[in-house]
Amino acid sequence: MEKLYHLLYPMRVCLITSRAAGKDNIMAASWVFPLSFEPAMFGVSVSPKRYSFDLIRKGKAFGINIPDPALKEAVMICGTKSGKETDKFVEAKLTKEEGKHVPLIKECPVSIECEVVSENASGDHVVFVGKAIDVKKRSGAKGLYQARDGFIEV
Ligand SMILES: Cc1cc2nc3c(=O)[nH]c(=O)nc-3n(C[C@H](O)[C@H](O)[C@H](O)COP(=O)(O)O)c2cc1C
């Protein structure tokens, strides 16, 4: 079938950070969405094939880091390589900033740290629902959006 999710694009790309058992990781994710005003809650839909899936499940937390267009190459590394094989903080040249449970990304204009409150199987992905426990706003910048063919900067 046609990729129906493409009908919703462009979607903002985020970098999801996670930590468990002494391992830190980053993955690119466009399927990230607000769920509640108060408390502030967010969902991220993650395939169980991702290394991040195991880390988020075990660590019960994730960081939503919003990259600006200057980080496009880093986003591609984080969205195509697996943390099972490489340290993406090193390979994508991104700097860790300690959050309460997970590392956050210093180069991103905004980072929101969430504690997982539930997970819901959703077809071939799992939606982790997180309650925001902290936000870091570093500088204003344009956003990077995933489009059907590449990226759009807005
Ligand atoms: C722009 C972009 C958006 C992505 N969005 C998602 C997403 O929302 N959910 C998901 O499970 N994978 C998504 N991916 C794929 C993962 O980022 C990719 O499989 C990554 O290598 C997983 O890394 P990990 O194995 O270290 O967790 C996306 C990839 C790109 C390039």
PDBQT file of the ligand as one rigid body, heavy atoms in Angstrom, charges set to zero:
ROOT
HETATM    1  C1  LIG A 201      14.263  11.855   9.538  1.00  0.00    +0.000 C 
HETATM    2  C2  LIG A 201      14.086  10.518  10.251  1.00  0.00    +0.000 A 
HETATM    3  C3  LIG A 201      12.996  10.313  11.084  1.00  0.00    +0.000 A 
HETATM    4  C4  LIG A 201      12.824   9.087  11.765  1.00  0.00    +0.000 A 
HETATM    5  N1  LIG A 201      11.728   8.917  12.567  1.00  0.00    +0.000 NA
HETATM    6  C5  LIG A 201      11.592   7.747  13.269  1.00  0.00    +0.000 A 
HETATM    7  C6  LIG A 201      10.498   7.587  14.188  1.00  0.00    +0.000 A 
HETATM    8  O1  LIG A 201       9.690   8.487  14.407  1.00  0.00    +0.000 OA
HETATM    9  N2  LIG A 201      10.400   6.382  14.827  1.00  0.00    +0.000 N 
HETATM   10  C7  LIG A 201      11.288   5.350  14.631  1.00  0.00    +0.000 A 
HETATM   11  O2  LIG A 201      11.142   4.275  15.244  1.00  0.00    +0.000 OA
HETATM   12  N3  LIG A 201      12.351   5.502  13.787  1.00  0.00    +0.000 NA
HETATM   13  C8  LIG A 201      12.523   6.675  13.120  1.00  0.00    +0.000 A 
HETATM   14  N4  LIG A 201      13.604   6.853  12.293  1.00  0.00    +0.000 N 
HETATM   15  C9  LIG A 201      14.575   5.758  12.153  1.00  0.00    +0.000 C 
HETATM   16  C10 LIG A 201      15.616   5.721  13.287  1.00  0.00    +0.000 C 
HETATM   17  O3  LIG A 201      16.097   7.017  13.600  1.00  0.00    +0.000 OA
HETATM   18  C11 LIG A 201      16.792   4.836  12.834  1.00  0.00    +0.000 C 
HETATM   19  O4  LIG A 201      16.349   3.510  12.607  1.00  0.00    +0.000 OA
HETATM   20  C12 LIG A 201      17.963   4.835  13.801  1.00  0.00    +0.000 C 
HETATM   21  O5  LIG A 201      19.085   4.270  13.151  1.00  0.00    +0.000 OA
HETATM   22  C13 LIG A 201      17.672   4.081  15.091  1.00  0.00    +0.000 C 
HETATM   23  O6  LIG A 201      18.820   4.164  15.908  1.00  0.00    +0.000 OA
HETATM   24  P1  LIG A 201      19.062   3.210  17.178  1.00  0.00    +0.000 P 
HETATM   25  O7  LIG A 201      19.056   1.778  16.661  1.00  0.00    +0.000 OA
HETATM   26  O8  LIG A 201      20.400   3.637  17.671  1.00  0.00    +0.000 OA
HETATM   27  O9  LIG A 201      17.959   3.464  18.144  1.00  0.00    +0.000 OA
HETATM   28  C14 LIG A 201      13.786   8.055  11.599  1.00  0.00    +0.000 A 
HETATM   29  C15 LIG A 201      14.890   8.257  10.757  1.00  0.00    +0.000 A 
HETATM   30  C16 LIG A 201      15.050   9.483  10.099  1.00  0.00    +0.000 A 
HETATM   31  C17 LIG A 201      16.252   9.693   9.216  1.00  0.00    +0.000 C 
ENDROOT
TORSDOF 0
